[in-house]
Amino acid sequence: MNTRLRTEADNERLSEVIGFVDEYLEANDCSLKLQMQIDLCVEEIFVNIASYAYEGSEGYAEIELGIESGELTIVFTDSGVPYDPLKKPDPDTTLSADERDIGGLGIFLVKKTMDEVLYNYEDGKNVLTLKKKL
């Protein structure tokens, strides 16, 4: 069964989003280790939407959760500026923090943690899908 939350794309809504995700994961017997990994990814994506999608104006983010055949799917949708985070090259983690460009570590972490990360721009909306085997 899929469940959905629509909330303001505002960093102050992060605890509401994490609570929504955790409640769903706990109801579906997700291990604490996986839950913590998923929470980190959800936080990264939601904070990016809240911080950048609407360029300072107000907007909404929608988070949809579903589990099918032992695989969790999380879909983030926003109507903000079109942006494909997967097009950004992965940071060179062999360089020291001082030598690396700023940014990009969060989506890199999401890509490494989740089994699949997909982006589409559909009907004027950014749609980012994360998948993880449970």
ABEGO torsion letter per residue (X at the ends): XBBBBBBBBBAAAAAAAAAAAAAAAAAAGBBAAAAAAAAAAAAAAAAAAAAAAAGGBBBBBBBBBBBBGGBBBBBBBBABBBBBAAABBBBBAABBAAABBBEGAAAAAAAAABABBBBBBBGGBBBBBBBBBX
